[in-house]
């Protein structure tokens, strides 16, 4: 049985935003899933990683504040990606 801390989020964001995340956190390739034709990136993070990233979005006192807003619980669903099957 999966617990909430085992949850994996599959997210879709513009490639430029993913590049800024990568520059801020030195992301390795394990997060990346694919590049879409519309220049968006699909990647994944665990619940624990989401919590870690969201800590930077709680106060505007660091250079990671804006880029991490997407990881707050109230915002993350806007970026969730569901693969369309034909």
PDB file of N, CA, C and O in Angstrom:
ATOM      1  N   UNK A   1       0.839  -1.182   0.000  1.00  0.00           N
ATOM      2  CA  UNK A   1       0.000   0.000   0.000  1.00  0.00           C
ATOM      3  C   UNK A   1       0.884   1.244   0.000  1.00  0.00           C
ATOM      4  O   UNK A   1       1.806   1.363   0.807  1.00  0.00           O
ATOM      5  N   UNK A   2       0.593   2.165  -0.910  1.00  0.00           N
ATOM      6  CA  UNK A   2       1.378   3.395  -0.987  1.00  0.00           C
ATOM      7  C   UNK A   2       0.904   4.394   0.049  1.00  0.00           C
ATOM      8  O   UNK A   2      -0.293   4.554   0.290  1.00  0.00           O
ATOM      9  N   UNK A   3       1.865   5.059   0.652  1.00  0.00           N
ATOM     10  CA  UNK A   3       1.536   6.136   1.577  1.00  0.00           C
ATOM     11  C   UNK A   3       1.657   7.451   0.826  1.00  0.00           C
ATOM     12  O   UNK A   3       2.167   7.488  -0.294  1.00  0.00           O
ATOM     13  N   UNK A   4       1.194   8.516   1.435  1.00  0.00           N
ATOM     14  CA  UNK A   4       1.257   9.824   0.779  1.00  0.00           C
ATOM     15  C   UNK A   4       2.697  10.209   0.479  1.00  0.00           C
ATOM     16  O   UNK A   4       2.964  10.859  -0.532  1.00  0.00           O
ATOM     17  N   UNK A   5       3.632   9.818   1.346  1.00  0.00           N
ATOM     18  CA  UNK A   5       5.034  10.180   1.115  1.00  0.00           C
ATOM     19  C   UNK A   5       5.625   9.416  -0.066  1.00  0.00           C
ATOM     20  O   UNK A   5       6.700   9.776  -0.546  1.00  0.00           O
ATOM     21  N   UNK A   6       4.945   8.364  -0.550  1.00  0.00           N
ATOM     22  CA  UNK A   6       5.401   7.621  -1.720  1.00  0.00           C
ATOM     23  C   UNK A   6       4.874   8.217  -3.023  1.00  0.00           C
ATOM     24  O   UNK A   6       5.262   7.773  -4.103  1.00  0.00           O
ATOM     25  N   UNK A   7       4.011   9.200  -2.939  1.00  0.00           N
ATOM     26  CA  UNK A   7       3.382   9.764  -4.140  1.00  0.00           C
ATOM     27  C   UNK A   7       4.435  10.335  -5.069  1.00  0.00           C
ATOM     28  O   UNK A   7       5.382  10.991  -4.634  1.00  0.00           O
ATOM     29  N   UNK A   8       4.257  10.076  -6.347  1.00  0.00           N
ATOM     30  CA  UNK A   8       5.115  10.640  -7.378  1.00  0.00           C
ATOM     31  C   UNK A   8       4.266  11.587  -8.225  1.00  0.00           C
ATOM     32  O   UNK A   8       3.208  11.203  -8.722  1.00  0.00           O
ATOM     33  N   UNK A   9       4.727  12.808  -8.384  1.00  0.00           N
ATOM     34  CA  UNK A   9       4.048  13.793  -9.208  1.00  0.00           C
ATOM     35  C   UNK A   9       4.709  13.804 -10.581  1.00  0.00           C
ATOM     36  O   UNK A   9       5.933  13.896 -10.681  1.00  0.00           O
ATOM     37  N   UNK A  10       3.918  13.712 -11.622  1.00  0.00           N
ATOM     38  CA  UNK A  10       4.412  13.885 -12.982  1.00  0.00           C
ATOM     39  C   UNK A  10       3.926  15.254 -13.430  1.00  0.00           C
ATOM     40  O   UNK A  10       2.725  15.515 -13.499  1.00  0.00           O
ATOM     41  N   UNK A  11       4.879  16.117 -13.732  1.00  0.00           N
ATOM     42  CA  UNK A  11       4.579  17.523 -13.979  1.00  0.00           C
ATOM     43  C   UNK A  11       4.978  17.934 -15.393  1.00  0.00           C
ATOM     44  O   UNK A  11       5.883  17.354 -15.993  1.00  0.00           O
ATOM     45  N   UNK A  12       4.282  18.950 -15.915  1.00  0.00           N
ATOM     46  CA  UNK A  12       4.550  19.485 -17.245  1.00  0.00           C
ATOM     47  C   UNK A  12       4.719  20.994 -17.115  1.00  0.00           C
ATOM     48  O   UNK A  12       3.818  21.694 -16.653  1.00  0.00           O
ATOM     49  N   UNK A  13       5.891  21.489 -17.532  1.00  0.00           N
ATOM     50  CA  UNK A  13       6.180  22.923 -17.482  1.00  0.00           C
ATOM     51  C   UNK A  13       6.959  23.327 -18.731  1.00  0.00           C
ATOM     52  O   UNK A  13       7.539  22.470 -19.397  1.00  0.00           O
ATOM     53  N   UNK A  14       6.981  24.622 -19.058  1.00  0.00           N
ATOM     54  CA  UNK A  14       7.789  25.080 -20.197  1.00  0.00           C
ATOM     55  C   UNK A  14       9.267  24.752 -19.973  1.00  0.00           C
ATOM     56  O   UNK A  14       9.758  24.761 -18.844  1.00  0.00           O
ATOM     57  N   UNK A  15       9.958  24.467 -21.068  1.00  0.00           N
ATOM     58  CA  UNK A  15      11.364  24.070 -20.974  1.00  0.00           C
ATOM     59  C   UNK A  15      12.211  25.133 -20.281  1.00  0.00           C
ATOM     60  O   UNK A  15      13.116  24.795 -19.518  1.00  0.00           O
ATOM     61  N   UNK A  16      11.935  26.397 -20.530  1.00  0.00           N
ATOM     62  CA  UNK A  16      12.713  27.468 -19.887  1.00  0.00           C
ATOM     63  C   UNK A  16      12.554  27.428 -18.369  1.00  0.00           C
ATOM     64  O   UNK A  16      13.514  27.678 -17.641  1.00  0.00           O
ATOM     65  N   UNK A  17      11.362  27.121 -17.892  1.00  0.00           N
ATOM     66  CA  UNK A  17      11.127  27.018 -16.452  1.00  0.00           C
ATOM     67  C   UNK A  17      11.881  25.819 -15.879  1.00  0.00           C
ATOM     68  O   UNK A  17      12.455  25.908 -14.793  1.00  0.00           O
ATOM     69  N   UNK A  18      11.883  24.704 -16.601  1.00  0.00           N
ATOM     70  CA  UNK A  18      12.638  23.518 -16.166  1.00  0.00           C
ATOM     71  C   UNK A  18      14.130  23.832 -16.118  1.00  0.00           C
ATOM     72  O   UNK A  18      14.828  23.400 -15.201  1.00  0.00           O
ATOM     73  N   UNK A  19      14.619  24.582 -17.103  1.00  0.00           N
ATOM     74  CA  UNK A  19      16.032  24.978 -17.117  1.00  0.00           C
ATOM     75  C   UNK A  19      16.377  25.826 -15.900  1.00  0.00           C
ATOM     76  O   UNK A  19      17.442  25.653 -15.307  1.00  0.00           O
ATOM     77  N   UNK A  20      15.486  26.743 -15.519  1.00  0.00           N
ATOM     78  CA  UNK A  20      15.721  27.565 -14.324  1.00  0.00           C
ATOM     79  C   UNK A  20      15.741  26.699 -13.061  1.00  0.00           C
ATOM     80  O   UNK A  20      16.559  26.917 -12.167  1.00  0.00           O
ATOM     81  N   UNK A  21      14.839  25.718 -12.991  1.00  0.00           N
ATOM     82  CA  UNK A  21      14.860  24.790 -11.851  1.00  0.00           C
ATOM     83  C   UNK A  21      16.191  24.050 -11.801  1.00  0.00           C
ATOM     84  O   UNK A  21      16.823  23.942 -10.750  1.00  0.00           O
ATOM     85  N   UNK A  22      16.603  23.545 -12.961  1.00  0.00           N
ATOM     86  CA  UNK A  22      17.856  22.800 -13.029  1.00  0.00           C
ATOM     87  C   UNK A  22      19.045  23.638 -12.617  1.00  0.00           C
ATOM     88  O   UNK A  22      19.959  23.141 -11.958  1.00  0.00           O
ATOM     89  N   UNK A  23      19.045  24.901 -12.995  1.00  0.00           N
ATOM     90  CA  UNK A  23      20.141  25.803 -12.619  1.00  0.00           C
ATOM     91  C   UNK A  23      20.126  26.113 -11.127  1.00  0.00           C
ATOM     92  O   UNK A  23      21.180  26.254 -10.507  1.00  0.00           O
ATOM     93  N   UNK A  24      18.943  26.218 -10.558  1.00  0.00           N
ATOM     94  CA  UNK A  24      18.828  26.549  -9.133  1.00  0.00           C
ATOM     95  C   UNK A  24      19.189  25.388  -8.228  1.00  0.00           C
ATOM     96  O   UNK A  24      19.708  25.592  -7.131  1.00  0.00           O
ATOM     97  N   UNK A  25      18.919  24.170  -8.679  1.00  0.00           N
ATOM     98  CA  UNK A  25      19.097  23.000  -7.810  1.00  0.00           C
ATOM     99  C   UNK A  25      20.074  21.968  -8.333  1.00  0.00           C
ATOM    100  O   UNK A  25      20.237  20.919  -7.709  1.00  0.00           O
ATOM    101  N   UNK A  26      20.730  22.222  -9.453  1.00  0.00           N
ATOM    102  CA  UNK A  26      21.624  21.228 -10.047  1.00  0.00           C
ATOM    103  C   UNK A  26      20.919  19.881 -10.198  1.00  0.00           C
ATOM    104  O   UNK A  26      21.435  18.849  -9.770  1.00  0.00           O
ATOM    105  N   UNK A  27      19.734  19.903 -10.811  1.00  0.00           N
ATOM    106  CA  UNK A  27      18.978  18.678 -11.027  1.00  0.00           C
ATOM    107  C   UNK A  27      19.765  17.739 -11.931  1.00  0.00           C
ATOM    108  O   UNK A  27      20.389  18.171 -12.900  1.00  0.00           O
ATOM    109  N   UNK A  28      19.728  16.472 -11.608  1.00  0.00           N
ATOM    110  CA  UNK A  28      20.337  15.512 -12.521  1.00  0.00           C
ATOM    111  C   UNK A  28      19.254  14.963 -13.452  1.00  0.00           C
ATOM    112  O   UNK A  28      18.082  15.320 -13.328  1.00  0.00           O
ATOM    113  N   UNK A  29      19.644  14.116 -14.361  1.00  0.00           N
ATOM    114  CA  UNK A  29      18.719  13.624 -15.383  1.00  0.00           C
ATOM    115  C   UNK A  29      17.659  12.664 -14.854  1.00  0.00           C
ATOM    116  O   UNK A  29      16.770  12.271 -15.610  1.00  0.00           O
ATOM    117  N   UNK A  30      17.720  12.279 -13.599  1.00  0.00           N
ATOM    118  CA  UNK A  30      16.740  11.325 -13.088  1.00  0.00           C
ATOM    119  C   UNK A  30      15.348  11.942 -12.954  1.00  0.00           C
ATOM    120  O   UNK A  30      14.365  11.205 -12.866  1.00  0.00           O
ATOM    121  N   UNK A  31      15.237  13.255 -12.937  1.00  0.00           N
ATOM    122  CA  UNK A  31      13.938  13.918 -12.843  1.00  0.00           C
ATOM    123  C   UNK A  31      13.230  13.965 -14.201  1.00  0.00           C
ATOM    124  O   UNK A  31      12.001  13.926 -14.270  1.00  0.00           O
ATOM    125  N   UNK A  32      14.013  14.047 -15.272  1.00  0.00           N
ATOM    126  CA  UNK A  32      13.499  14.278 -16.613  1.00  0.00           C
ATOM    127  C   UNK A  32      12.804  13.036 -17.166  1.00  0.00           C
ATOM    128  O   UNK A  32      13.322  11.925 -17.052  1.00  0.00           O
ATOM    129  N   UNK A  33      11.617  13.231 -17.772  1.00  0.00           N
ATOM    130  CA  UNK A  33      10.935  12.142 -18.459  1.00  0.00           C
ATOM    131  C   UNK A  33      10.971  12.331 -19.969  1.00  0.00           C
ATOM    132  O   UNK A  33      11.411  11.443 -20.699  1.00  0.00           O
ATOM    133  N   UNK A  34      10.504  13.502 -20.445  1.00  0.00           N
ATOM    134  CA  UNK A  34      10.527  13.730 -21.894  1.00  0.00           C
ATOM    135  C   UNK A  34      10.299  15.193 -22.235  1.00  0.00           C
ATOM    136  O   UNK A  34       9.785  15.977 -21.438  1.00  0.00           O
ATOM    137  N   UNK A  35      10.710  15.528 -23.469  1.00  0.00           N
ATOM    138  CA  UNK A  35      10.471  16.843 -24.033  1.00  0.00           C
ATOM    139  C   UNK A  35       9.327  16.700 -25.024  1.00  0.00           C
ATOM    140  O   UNK A  35       9.376  15.855 -25.918  1.00  0.00           O
ATOM    141  N   UNK A  36       8.305  17.517 -24.869  1.00  0.00           N
ATOM    142  CA  UNK A  36       7.145  17.464 -25.747  1.00  0.00           C
ATOM    143  C   UNK A  36       7.355  18.366 -26.964  1.00  0.00           C
ATOM    144  O   UNK A  36       8.220  19.242 -26.954  1.00  0.00           O
ATOM    145  N   UNK A  37       6.568  18.148 -27.997  1.00  0.00           N
ATOM    146  CA  UNK A  37       6.690  18.928 -29.231  1.00  0.00           C
ATOM    147  C   UNK A  37       6.427  20.414 -29.027  1.00  0.00           C
ATOM    148  O   UNK A  37       6.945  21.238 -29.780  1.00  0.00           O
ATOM    149  N   UNK A  38       5.626  20.773 -28.015  1.00  0.00           N
ATOM    150  CA  UNK A  38       5.303  22.186 -27.770  1.00  0.00           C
ATOM    151  C   UNK A  38       6.327  22.868 -26.860  1.00  0.00           C
ATOM    152  O   UNK A  38       6.033  23.904 -26.264  1.00  0.00           O
ATOM    153  N   UNK A  39       7.527  22.290 -26.752  1.00  0.00           N
ATOM    154  CA  UNK A  39       8.637  22.831 -25.966  1.00  0.00           C
ATOM    155  C   UNK A  39       8.333  22.867 -24.464  1.00  0.00           C
ATOM    156  O   UNK A  39       8.784  23.763 -23.751  1.00  0.00           O
ATOM    157  N   UNK A  40       7.577  21.898 -24.005  1.00  0.00           N
ATOM    158  CA  UNK A  40       7.343  21.684 -22.581  1.00  0.00           C
ATOM    159  C   UNK A  40       8.102  20.437 -22.155  1.00  0.00           C
ATOM    160  O   UNK A  40       8.353  19.544 -22.963  1.00  0.00           O
ATOM    161  N   UNK A  41       8.458  20.386 -20.898  1.00  0.00           N
ATOM    162  CA  UNK A  41       9.177  19.245 -20.328  1.00  0.00           C
ATOM    163  C   UNK A  41       8.252  18.515 -19.370  1.00  0.00           C
ATOM    164  O   UNK A  41       7.530  19.138 -18.592  1.00  0.00           O
ATOM    165  N   UNK A  42       8.280  17.196 -19.431  1.00  0.00           N
ATOM    166  CA  UNK A  42       7.574  16.358 -18.467  1.00  0.00           C
ATOM    167  C   UNK A  42       8.638  15.763 -17.548  1.00  0.00           C
ATOM    168  O   UNK A  42       9.612  15.170 -18.012  1.00  0.00           O
ATOM    169  N   UNK A  43       8.443  15.925 -16.256  1.00  0.00           N
ATOM    170  CA  UNK A  43       9.395  15.397 -15.278  1.00  0.00           C
ATOM    171  C   UNK A  43       8.637  14.936 -14.050  1.00  0.00           C
ATOM    172  O   UNK A  43       7.431  15.161 -13.939  1.00  0.00           O
ATOM    173  N   UNK A  44       9.327  14.300 -13.139  1.00  0.00           N
ATOM    174  CA  UNK A  44       8.663  13.768 -11.951  1.00  0.00           C
ATOM    175  C   UNK A  44       9.445  14.127 -10.690  1.00  0.00           C
ATOM    176  O   UNK A  44      10.666  14.278 -10.706  1.00  0.00           O
ATOM    177  N   UNK A  45       8.697  14.257  -9.606  1.00  0.00           N
ATOM    178  CA  UNK A  45       9.273  14.456  -8.281  1.00  0.00           C
ATOM    179  C   UNK A  45       8.458  13.647  -7.281  1.00  0.00           C
ATOM    180  O   UNK A  45       7.257  13.441  -7.460  1.00  0.00           O
ATOM    181  N   UNK A  46       9.115  13.201  -6.246  1.00  0.00           N
ATOM    182  CA  UNK A  46       8.415  12.481  -5.177  1.00  0.00           C
ATOM    183  C   UNK A  46       7.782  13.490  -4.211  1.00  0.00           C
ATOM    184  O   UNK A  46       8.071  14.685  -4.270  1.00  0.00           O
ATOM    185  N   UNK A  47       6.943  13.007  -3.351  1.00  0.00           N
ATOM    186  CA  UNK A  47       6.335  13.877  -2.334  1.00  0.00           C
ATOM    187  C   UNK A  47       7.411  14.509  -1.451  1.00  0.00           C
ATOM    188  O   UNK A  47       7.313  15.687  -1.108  1.00  0.00           O
ATOM    189  N   UNK A  48       8.424  13.747  -1.086  1.00  0.00           N
ATOM    190  CA  UNK A  48       9.504  14.302  -0.255  1.00  0.00           C
ATOM    191  C   UNK A  48      10.273  15.391  -0.994  1.00  0.00           C
ATOM    192  O   UNK A  48      10.636  16.405  -0.397  1.00  0.00           O
ATOM    193  N   UNK A  49      10.524  15.193  -2.286  1.00  0.00           N
ATOM    194  CA  UNK A  49      11.198  16.223  -3.076  1.00  0.00           C
ATOM    195  C   UNK A  49      10.316  17.461  -3.203  1.00  0.00           C
ATOM    196  O   UNK A  49      10.805  18.586  -3.101  1.00  0.00           O
ATOM    197  N   UNK A  50       9.011  17.256  -3.426  1.00  0.00           N
ATOM    198  CA  UNK A  50       8.079  18.380  -3.512  1.00  0.00           C
ATOM    199  C   UNK A  50       8.126  19.202  -2.237  1.00  0.00           C
ATOM    200  O   UNK A  50       8.173  20.431  -2.289  1.00  0.00           O
ATOM    201  N   UNK A  51       8.112  18.535  -1.094  1.00  0.00           N
ATOM    202  CA  UNK A  51       8.174  19.239   0.194  1.00  0.00           C
ATOM    203  C   UNK A  51       9.474  20.030   0.319  1.00  0.00           C
ATOM    204  O   UNK A  51       9.474  21.169   0.788  1.00  0.00           O
ATOM    205  N   UNK A  52      10.575  19.421  -0.102  1.00  0.00           N
ATOM    206  CA  UNK A  52      11.869  20.106  -0.035  1.00  0.00           C
ATOM    207  C   UNK A  52      11.858  21.363  -0.899  1.00  0.00           C
ATOM    208  O   UNK A  52      12.254  22.434  -0.440  1.00  0.00           O
ATOM    209  N   UNK A  53      11.409  21.242  -2.143  1.00  0.00           N
ATOM    210  CA  UNK A  53      11.360  22.395  -3.044  1.00  0.00           C
ATOM    211  C   UNK A  53      10.408  23.464  -2.507  1.00  0.00           C
ATOM    212  O   UNK A  53      10.694  24.657  -2.611  1.00  0.00           O
ATOM    213  N   UNK A  54       9.294  23.050  -1.943  1.00  0.00           N
ATOM    214  CA  UNK A  54       8.299  24.032  -1.483  1.00  0.00           C
ATOM    215  C   UNK A  54       8.785  24.843  -0.284  1.00  0.00           C
ATOM    216  O   UNK A  54       8.253  25.922  -0.026  1.00  0.00           O
ATOM    217  N   UNK A  55       9.772  24.356   0.447  1.00  0.00           N
ATOM    218  CA  UNK A  55      10.292  25.137   1.574  1.00  0.00           C
ATOM    219  C   UNK A  55      10.882  26.466   1.100  1.00  0.00           C
ATOM    220  O   UNK A  55      10.872  27.448   1.842  1.00  0.00           O
ATOM    221  N   UNK A  56      11.394  26.501  -0.131  1.00  0.00           N
ATOM    222  CA  UNK A  56      11.963  27.736  -0.679  1.00  0.00           C
ATOM    223  C   UNK A  56      10.882  28.722  -1.117  1.00  0.00           C
ATOM    224  O   UNK A  56      11.176  29.896  -1.344  1.00  0.00           O
ATOM    225  N   UNK A  57       9.634  28.259  -1.239  1.00  0.00           N
ATOM    226  CA  UNK A  57       8.537  29.098  -1.722  1.00  0.00           C
ATOM    227  C   UNK A  57       7.742  29.735  -0.597  1.00  0.00           C
ATOM    228  O   UNK A  57       6.723  30.377  -0.851  1.00  0.00           O
ATOM    229  N   UNK A  58       8.182  29.573   0.623  1.00  0.00           N
ATOM    230  CA  UNK A  58       7.395  30.054   1.752  1.00  0.00           C
ATOM    231  C   UNK A  58       7.683  31.492   2.139  1.00  0.00           C
ATOM    232  O   UNK A  58       6.835  32.150   2.742  1.00  0.00           O
ATOM    233  N   UNK A  59       8.866  31.992   1.802  1.00  0.00           N
ATOM    234  CA  UNK A  59       9.145  33.405   2.068  1.00  0.00           C
ATOM    235  C   UNK A  59      10.057  33.936   0.969  1.00  0.00           C
ATOM    236  O   UNK A  59      10.958  33.240   0.499  1.00  0.00           O
ATOM    237  N   UNK A  60       9.815  35.146   0.579  1.00  0.00           N
ATOM    238  CA  UNK A  60      10.544  35.749  -0.530  1.00  0.00           C
ATOM    239  C   UNK A  60      11.880  36.310  -0.058  1.00  0.00           C
ATOM    240  O   UNK A  60      12.144  37.506  -0.177  1.00  0.00           O
ATOM    241  N   UNK A  61      12.715  35.428   0.477  1.00  0.00           N
ATOM    242  CA  UNK A  61      14.015  35.847   0.996  1.00  0.00           C
ATOM    243  C   UNK A  61      15.163  35.111   0.310  1.00  0.00           C
ATOM    244  O   UNK A  61      16.307  35.193   0.757  1.00  0.00           O
ATOM    245  N   UNK A  62      14.864  34.400  -0.764  1.00  0.00           N
ATOM    246  CA  UNK A  62      15.905  33.652  -1.456  1.00  0.00           C
ATOM    247  C   UNK A  62      15.650  33.678  -2.960  1.00  0.00           C
ATOM    248  O   UNK A  62      14.540  33.981  -3.400  1.00  0.00           O
ATOM    249  N   UNK A  63      16.666  33.364  -3.740  1.00  0.00           N
ATOM    250  CA  UNK A  63      16.552  33.428  -5.200  1.00  0.00           C
ATOM    251  C   UNK A  63      15.706  32.294  -5.789  1.00  0.00           C
ATOM    252  O   UNK A  63      15.411  32.307  -6.984  1.00  0.00           O
ATOM    253  N   UNK A  64      15.321  31.341  -4.987  1.00  0.00           N
ATOM    254  CA  UNK A  64      14.513  30.210  -5.458  1.00  0.00           C
ATOM    255  C   UNK A  64      13.016  30.388  -5.188  1.00  0.00           C
ATOM    256  O   UNK A  64      12.217  29.522  -5.547  1.00  0.00           O
ATOM    257  N   UNK A  65      12.638  31.481  -4.570  1.00  0.00           N
ATOM    258  CA  UNK A  65      11.253  31.695  -4.154  1.00  0.00           C
ATOM    259  C   UNK A  65      10.256  31.523  -5.296  1.00  0.00           C
ATOM    260  O   UNK A  65       9.329  30.718  -5.193  1.00  0.00           O
ATOM    261  N   UNK A  66      10.438  32.273  -6.385  1.00  0.00           N
ATOM    262  CA  UNK A  66       9.442  32.270  -7.465  1.00  0.00           C
ATOM    263  C   UNK A  66       9.407  30.955  -8.222  1.00  0.00           C
ATOM    264  O   UNK A  66       8.332  30.461  -8.560  1.00  0.00           O
ATOM    265  N   UNK A  67      10.560  30.390  -8.488  1.00  0.00           N
ATOM    266  CA  UNK A  67      10.603  29.150  -9.269  1.00  0.00           C
ATOM    267  C   UNK A  67      10.007  27.973  -8.489  1.00  0.00           C
ATOM    268  O   UNK A  67       9.582  26.986  -9.089  1.00  0.00           O
ATOM    269  N   UNK A  68       9.974  28.074  -7.171  1.00  0.00           N
ATOM    270  CA  UNK A  68       9.461  26.980  -6.343  1.00  0.00           C
ATOM    271  C   UNK A  68       7.983  27.114  -5.975  1.00  0.00           C
ATOM    272  O   UNK A  68       7.428  26.230  -5.323  1.00  0.00           O
ATOM    273  N   UNK A  69       7.354  28.191  -6.380  1.00  0.00           N
ATOM    274  CA  UNK A  69       5.929  28.368  -6.083  1.00  0.00           C
ATOM    275  C   UNK A  69       5.090  27.205  -6.606  1.00  0.00           C
ATOM    276  O   UNK A  69       4.076  26.853  -6.003  1.00  0.00           O
ATOM    277  N   UNK A  70       5.499  26.617  -7.707  1.00  0.00           N
ATOM    278  CA  UNK A  70       4.733  25.524  -8.312  1.00  0.00           C
ATOM    279  C   UNK A  70       4.662  24.291  -7.417  1.00  0.00           C
ATOM    280  O   UNK A  70       3.779  23.454  -7.604  1.00  0.00           O
ATOM    281  N   UNK A  71       5.564  24.159  -6.456  1.00  0.00           N
ATOM    282  CA  UNK A  71       5.596  22.983  -5.594  1.00  0.00           C
ATOM    283  C   UNK A  71       4.732  23.113  -4.340  1.00  0.00           C
ATOM    284  O   UNK A  71       4.610  22.156  -3.575  1.00  0.00           O
ATOM    285  N   UNK A  72       4.140  24.267  -4.126  1.00  0.00           N
ATOM    286  CA  UNK A  72       3.227  24.427  -2.990  1.00  0.00           C
ATOM    287  C   UNK A  72       1.972  23.587  -3.233  1.00  0.00           C
ATOM    288  O   UNK A  72       1.532  23.460  -4.376  1.00  0.00           O
ATOM    289  N   UNK A  73       1.397  23.020  -2.193  1.00  0.00           N
ATOM    290  CA  UNK A  73       0.217  22.153  -2.371  1.00  0.00           C
ATOM    291  C   UNK A  73      -0.925  22.816  -3.142  1.00  0.00           C
ATOM    292  O   UNK A  73      -1.625  22.151  -3.906  1.00  0.00           O
ATOM    293  N   UNK A  74      -1.114  24.108  -2.950  1.00  0.00           N
ATOM    294  CA  UNK A  74      -2.225  24.790  -3.634  1.00  0.00           C
ATOM    295  C   UNK A  74      -1.951  25.004  -5.120  1.00  0.00           C
ATOM    296  O   UNK A  74      -2.876  25.311  -5.871  1.00  0.00           O
ATOM    297  N   UNK A  75      -0.703  24.849  -5.560  1.00  0.00           N
ATOM    298  CA  UNK A  75      -0.341  25.119  -6.952  1.00  0.00           C
ATOM    299  C   UNK A  75       0.016  23.890  -7.775  1.00  0.00           C
ATOM    300  O   UNK A  75      -0.109  23.918  -8.999  1.00  0.00           O
ATOM    301  N   UNK A  76       0.452  22.827  -7.144  1.00  0.00           N
ATOM    302  CA  UNK A  76       1.047  21.723  -7.902  1.00  0.00           C
ATOM    303  C   UNK A  76       0.077  21.046  -8.863  1.00  0.00           C
ATOM    304  O   UNK A  76       0.498  20.540  -9.903  1.00  0.00           O
ATOM    305  N   UNK A  77      -1.202  21.027  -8.538  1.00  0.00           N
ATOM    306  CA  UNK A  77      -2.162  20.358  -9.423  1.00  0.00           C
ATOM    307  C   UNK A  77      -2.276  21.062 -10.778  1.00  0.00           C
ATOM    308  O   UNK A  77      -2.670  20.440 -11.765  1.00  0.00           O
ATOM    309  N   UNK A  78      -1.940  22.338 -10.832  1.00  0.00           N
ATOM    310  CA  UNK A  78      -1.980  23.075 -12.104  1.00  0.00           C
ATOM    311  C   UNK A  78      -0.936  22.549 -13.086  1.00  0.00           C
ATOM    312  O   UNK A  78      -1.066  22.744 -14.295  1.00  0.00           O
ATOM    313  N   UNK A  79       0.086  21.893 -12.578  1.00  0.00           N
ATOM    314  CA  UNK A  79       1.197  21.436 -13.409  1.00  0.00           C
ATOM    315  C   UNK A  79       1.206  19.921 -13.626  1.00  0.00           C
ATOM    316  O   UNK A  79       2.044  19.407 -14.366  1.00  0.00           O
ATOM    317  N   UNK A  80       0.289  19.214 -12.992  1.00  0.00           N
ATOM    318  CA  UNK A  80       0.292  17.757 -13.145  1.00  0.00           C
ATOM    319  C   UNK A  80      -0.011  17.369 -14.579  1.00  0.00           C
ATOM    320  O   UNK A  80      -0.853  17.976 -15.240  1.00  0.00           O
ATOM    321  N   UNK A  81       0.684  16.354 -15.043  1.00  0.00           N
ATOM    322  CA  UNK A  81       0.588  15.902 -16.428  1.00  0.00           C
ATOM    323  C   UNK A  81      -0.040  14.524 -16.461  1.00  0.00           C
ATOM    324  O   UNK A  81       0.363  13.616 -15.735  1.00  0.00           O
ATOM    325  N   UNK A  82      -1.028  14.391 -17.316  1.00  0.00           N
ATOM    326  CA  UNK A  82      -1.658  13.084 -17.540  1.00  0.00           C
ATOM    327  C   UNK A  82      -1.521  12.791 -19.014  1.00  0.00           C
ATOM    328  O   UNK A  82      -2.018  13.533 -19.862  1.00  0.00           O
ATOM    329  N   UNK A  83      -0.845  11.708 -19.308  1.00  0.00           N
ATOM    330  CA  UNK A  83      -0.593  11.350 -20.712  1.00  0.00           C
ATOM    331  C   UNK A  83      -1.902  10.970 -21.385  1.00  0.00           C
ATOM    332  O   UNK A  83      -2.681  10.163 -20.879  1.00  0.00           O
ATOM    333  N   UNK A  84      -2.110  11.572 -22.531  1.00  0.00           N
ATOM    334  CA  UNK A  84      -3.319  11.264 -23.293  1.00  0.00           C
ATOM    335  C   UNK A  84      -3.078   9.987 -24.098  1.00  0.00           C
ATOM    336  O   UNK A  84      -2.051   9.840 -24.761  1.00  0.00           O
ATOM    337  N   UNK A  85      -4.025   9.085 -24.028  1.00  0.00           N
ATOM    338  CA  UNK A  85      -3.942   7.866 -24.813  1.00  0.00           C
ATOM    339  C   UNK A  85      -4.992   7.916 -25.913  1.00  0.00           C
ATOM    340  O   UNK A  85      -6.103   8.408 -25.722  1.00  0.00           O
ATOM    341  N   UNK A  86      -4.615   7.403 -27.040  1.00  0.00           N
ATOM    342  CA  UNK A  86      -5.532   7.476 -28.183  1.00  0.00           C
ATOM    343  C   UNK A  86      -6.340   6.202 -28.292  1.00  0.00           C
ATOM    344  O   UNK A  86      -7.168   6.071 -29.193  1.00  0.00           O
TER     345      UNK A  86
END
